[in-house]
């Protein structure tokens, strides 16, 4: 339940972040890139300090061989990255700048291609929050829920603004952005359930969620922030997001 509610709260901030499109106060592209860079920094810090390091800590007591925990975590990270890469390859979807990817899906309406793309993006975040709560309760999940919630706000705004650029009305763009955040509770429930039911899967689940988020950071968020010449602002945002998430993890966790 904590995993579900925590990821639901984090996903809801996607809708909160998109609210400016309803009142007509849309930030500049440079501000949006800075915000997305902040989101990448939060996810990067969460991947290591809230997922990978706890995964190593969970694996070490089970093995006498010091190499085994590291091997488990490395394999799980690669599996997480491969899982998101496979979804990118097999599910038809559309990015705001690079266009359609995945199998040909001419019959799908453009809006659903956008929804699938953001679903691929958001599901690993919900999974990470659920795994955090499933492994460590409030102490393990709260920093992740807060950090991912903070990065969901600029992400929701970016989605809504991009949809408006494609011709969607303000209310519809906001509604679609809000809807994309609602996949996170599904991932949260799945992640928390798996970890709660099977403790030996804990290091695998933590590192798998980290790998999934690292793929999203490298494949989606950072390239998007560097396409319009605002990479300096994006890097500044990443730095702030990284240290803020590190602070939250140490303070709350």
DAFEN-V68169 format. One record per backbone hydrogen bond with DSSP energy under -0.5 kcal/mol. CO is the residue of the C=O (numbers start at 1). NH is the residue of the N-H. E is the energy in kcal/mol with one decimal. If there is no record, write none. Layout:
BEGIN
co->(CO	CO)
nh->(NH	NH)
e->(E	E)
END
This chain:
BEGIN
co->(1	2	3	4	5	6	7	8	9	10	11	11	12	12	13	14	16	18	19	19	20	20	24	25	28	29	30	31	32	33	34	35	36	37	38	39	40	41	42	43	44	45	45	46	46	47	48	51	52	53	54	55	56	57	59	60	64	65	65	66	67	68	69	70	71	72	73	74	75	76	77	78	79	80	81	82	83	84	85	86	87	93	95	99	101	105	109	109	110	111	112	113	113	114	115	116	117	118	119	120	122	122	123	124	125	126	127	128	129	130	131	132	133	136	136	137	138	141	142	143	144	145	146	147	148	149	150	151	152	153	154	155	156	157	158	159	160	161	162	163	163	164	169	170	171	172	173	174	175	176	177	178	178	179	180	181	183	184	185	186	187	188	189	190	191	192	193	194	198	199	201	202	203	204	205	206	207	208	209	210	211	212	213	214	215	216	216	217	220	221	222	223	224	226	230	231	232	233	234	235	236	237	238	239	240	241	242	243	244	245	246	247	248	248	249)
nh->(5	6	7	8	9	10	11	12	13	13	14	15	15	16	17	18	19	21	22	23	24	25	26	27	32	33	34	35	36	37	38	39	40	41	42	43	44	45	46	47	48	49	50	50	51	52	53	55	56	57	58	59	60	61	62	63	66	68	69	70	71	72	73	74	75	76	77	78	79	80	81	82	83	84	85	86	87	88	89	90	91	101	99	95	93	108	112	113	114	115	116	94	117	118	119	120	121	122	123	124	125	126	127	128	129	130	131	132	133	134	135	136	137	139	140	141	142	145	146	147	148	149	150	151	152	153	154	155	156	157	158	159	160	161	162	163	164	165	166	166	168	167	173	174	175	176	177	178	179	180	181	181	182	182	183	184	187	188	189	190	191	192	193	194	195	196	197	198	201	202	205	206	207	208	209	210	211	212	213	214	215	216	217	218	219	220	221	222	224	225	226	226	227	229	234	235	236	237	238	239	240	241	242	243	244	245	246	247	248	249	250	251	252	253	253)
e->(-3.0	-2.8	-1.9	-2.2	-2.4	-2.1	-2.6	-2.1	-1.0	-0.5	-1.6	-0.6	-0.9	-1.5	-2.4	-1.0	-1.3	-1.6	-2.3	-0.9	-0.8	-1.3	-1.0	-0.5	-2.2	-2.5	-2.2	-2.2	-2.5	-2.4	-2.1	-2.0	-2.2	-2.2	-2.2	-2.3	-2.5	-2.4	-2.6	-2.2	-1.5	-2.8	-0.6	-1.3	-0.6	-2.5	-2.7	-1.9	-2.2	-2.3	-2.3	-1.7	-2.0	-0.7	-1.2	-1.4	-0.5	-0.9	-0.7	-0.7	-2.3	-2.6	-2.3	-2.5	-2.5	-2.5	-2.4	-2.1	-2.2	-2.4	-2.3	-2.5	-2.3	-1.7	-2.2	-2.4	-1.9	-2.4	-1.7	-2.7	-2.5	-2.6	-0.9	-2.3	-1.9	-1.3	-0.8	-1.4	-1.9	-2.1	-2.4	-1.4	-2.0	-2.3	-2.2	-2.3	-1.3	-2.9	-2.3	-0.6	-0.6	-1.9	-2.4	-2.3	-2.0	-2.5	-2.5	-2.3	-2.3	-2.7	-2.1	-2.2	-2.1	-0.7	-1.3	-2.4	-2.6	-2.8	-2.6	-2.6	-2.9	-2.0	-2.4	-1.8	-1.5	-1.1	-0.7	-1.2	-2.8	-1.9	-2.3	-2.2	-2.3	-2.7	-2.2	-2.3	-2.2	-1.9	-0.9	-0.7	-2.0	-1.7	-2.8	-2.6	-2.5	-2.5	-2.2	-2.7	-2.2	-2.0	-0.9	-0.6	-0.5	-1.3	-1.0	-1.3	-1.8	-2.8	-2.5	-2.2	-2.8	-2.5	-2.2	-2.4	-2.0	-2.4	-2.2	-1.7	-1.3	-2.3	-3.3	-2.5	-2.1	-2.5	-2.3	-1.9	-2.6	-2.2	-2.0	-2.6	-2.0	-1.7	-2.4	-2.2	-3.0	-2.2	-1.8	-2.3	-1.6	-1.9	-1.0	-0.6	-0.8	-0.6	-2.4	-2.5	-2.1	-2.5	-2.4	-2.3	-2.3	-2.7	-2.5	-2.2	-2.2	-2.2	-2.1	-2.3	-2.6	-2.5	-2.1	-2.8	-3.1	-0.5	-1.6)
END
